[in-house]
Amino acid sequence: MTKKIQTLHCHTTTSDGELTYLETLNFCQKINIGTVAFTDHDSLPKEKDINLLLKNKNHPTKWIVGTELNSGWPKELEIPGIGNGFEVIGLFVDPTNADLKDHCQKAQEARVSRTKKW
């Protein structure tokens, strides 16, 4: 039996990826990935995507819901020229959690606002 590999950081079309959730699962199966974590930028799967994932809970590639959150450096650690923050990957998050959904919405709005300034 071929040993499967895992990927714990993957973006979909929910943020800047090129594949949907189901397309990602099918592609992962094709290239022998046993588990994939969906960790889009400041995003969570929408209800329709959660329902799709639940319908595919027996897919040969197992899946984890996560998110990639941007965070600023603590003031005492800020170093000029290093950038304004870093990213944190959260795994096994609850995509229905109201506080997390609110945070993601605000982070996405801030991202759009920053992009318009460039």
DOKOL-70199 format. One record per residue (C-alpha): residue number from 1; x, y, z. Coordinates in nm, 3 decimals. Layout:
DOKOL-70199
(NUM; (X; Y; Z));
...
This chain:
DOKOL-70199
(1; (0.000; 0.000; 0.000));
(2; (0.131; 0.343; -0.095));
(3; (0.178; 0.579; 0.198));
(4; (-0.041; 0.889; 0.166));
(5; (0.084; 1.239; 0.233));
(6; (-0.109; 1.514; 0.412));
(7; (-0.140; 1.885; 0.349));
(8; (-0.248; 2.111; 0.633));
(9; (-0.258; 2.438; 0.440));
(10; (-0.464; 2.477; 0.124));
(11; (-0.651; 2.767; -0.037));
(12; (-0.964; 2.732; -0.250));
(13; (-1.156; 2.977; -0.465));
(14; (-1.293; 3.112; -0.136));
(15; (-0.974; 3.320; -0.119));
(16; (-0.692; 3.302; -0.375));
(17; (-0.693; 2.934; -0.475));
(18; (-0.785; 2.802; -0.818));
(19; (-1.004; 2.505; -0.721));
(20; (-1.335; 2.473; -0.536));
(21; (-1.363; 2.252; -0.227));
(22; (-1.483; 1.948; -0.423));
(23; (-1.229; 2.001; -0.702));
(24; (-0.958; 2.019; -0.437));
(25; (-1.074; 1.695; -0.273));
(26; (-1.079; 1.517; -0.608));
(27; (-0.737; 1.653; -0.706));
(28; (-0.592; 1.551; -0.369));
(29; (-0.726; 1.201; -0.417));
(30; (-0.565; 1.186; -0.760));
(31; (-0.221; 1.284; -0.627));
(32; (-0.238; 1.058; -0.318));
(33; (-0.310; 1.316; -0.048));
(34; (-0.491; 1.150; 0.240));
(35; (-0.594; 1.463; 0.432));
(36; (-0.631; 1.826; 0.330));
(37; (-0.695; 2.127; 0.555));
(38; (-0.888; 2.410; 0.393));
(39; (-0.722; 2.725; 0.529));
(40; (-0.826; 3.018; 0.313));
(41; (-0.714; 3.374; 0.392));
(42; (-0.938; 3.522; 0.664));
(43; (-1.220; 3.299; 0.537));
(44; (-1.443; 3.014; 0.635));
(45; (-1.652; 2.787; 0.415));
(46; (-1.999; 2.926; 0.348));
(47; (-2.301; 2.721; 0.456));
(48; (-2.341; 2.573; 0.107));
(49; (-1.975; 2.467; 0.111));
(50; (-2.007; 2.315; 0.458));
(51; (-2.308; 2.116; 0.333));
(52; (-2.108; 2.000; 0.030));
(53; (-1.818; 1.894; 0.252));
(54; (-2.052; 1.708; 0.486));
(55; (-2.199; 1.524; 0.186));
(56; (-1.841; 1.420; 0.108));
(57; (-1.744; 1.312; 0.460));
(58; (-1.662; 0.965; 0.323));
(59; (-1.445; 1.099; 0.040));
(60; (-1.116; 0.905; 0.005));
(61; (-0.935; 1.230; 0.093));
(62; (-1.029; 1.339; 0.443));
(63; (-1.072; 1.711; 0.511));
(64; (-1.030; 1.958; 0.796));
(65; (-1.186; 2.304; 0.820));
(66; (-0.936; 2.572; 0.914));
(67; (-0.850; 2.931; 0.838));
(68; (-0.544; 3.148; 0.786));
(69; (-0.564; 3.465; 0.994));
(70; (-0.343; 3.771; 0.962));
(71; (-0.199; 3.905; 1.283));
(72; (0.006; 4.209; 1.368));
(73; (0.330; 4.193; 1.559));
(74; (0.312; 4.292; 1.926));
(75; (0.434; 4.653; 1.954));
(76; (0.745; 4.551; 2.147));
(77; (0.847; 4.313; 1.867));
(78; (0.792; 4.540; 1.567));
(79; (1.105; 4.570; 1.355));
(80; (1.119; 4.828; 1.074));
(81; (1.145; 4.666; 0.732));
(82; (1.015; 4.327; 0.845));
(83; (0.654; 4.384; 0.746));
(84; (0.345; 4.453; 0.946));
(85; (0.257; 4.106; 1.067));
(86; (0.238; 3.735; 1.011));
(87; (-0.018; 3.466; 0.940));
(88; (-0.155; 3.207; 1.182));
(89; (-0.311; 2.880; 1.069));
(90; (-0.603; 2.756; 1.277));
(91; (-0.716; 2.397; 1.228));
(92; (-1.037; 2.222; 1.336));
(93; (-1.221; 2.553; 1.365));
(94; (-1.598; 2.582; 1.385));
(95; (-1.709; 2.748; 1.060));
(96; (-2.041; 2.841; 1.222));
(97; (-1.885; 3.029; 1.515));
(98; (-2.036; 3.379; 1.505));
(99; (-1.731; 3.556; 1.654));
(100; (-1.492; 3.387; 1.411));
(101; (-1.721; 3.460; 1.115));
(102; (-1.739; 3.825; 1.224));
(103; (-1.360; 3.846; 1.258));
(104; (-1.312; 3.698; 0.910));
(105; (-1.562; 3.942; 0.759));
(106; (-1.385; 4.241; 0.918));
(107; (-1.042; 4.111; 0.810));
(108; (-1.163; 4.069; 0.452));
(109; (-1.303; 4.422; 0.449));
(110; (-0.972; 4.556; 0.583));
(111; (-0.783; 4.362; 0.312));
(112; (-1.001; 4.519; 0.040));
(113; (-0.949; 4.864; 0.194));
(114; (-0.569; 4.817; 0.204));
(115; (-0.564; 4.693; -0.155));
(116; (-0.752; 4.999; -0.280));
(117; (-0.486; 5.224; -0.122));
(118; (-0.208; 5.063; -0.328));
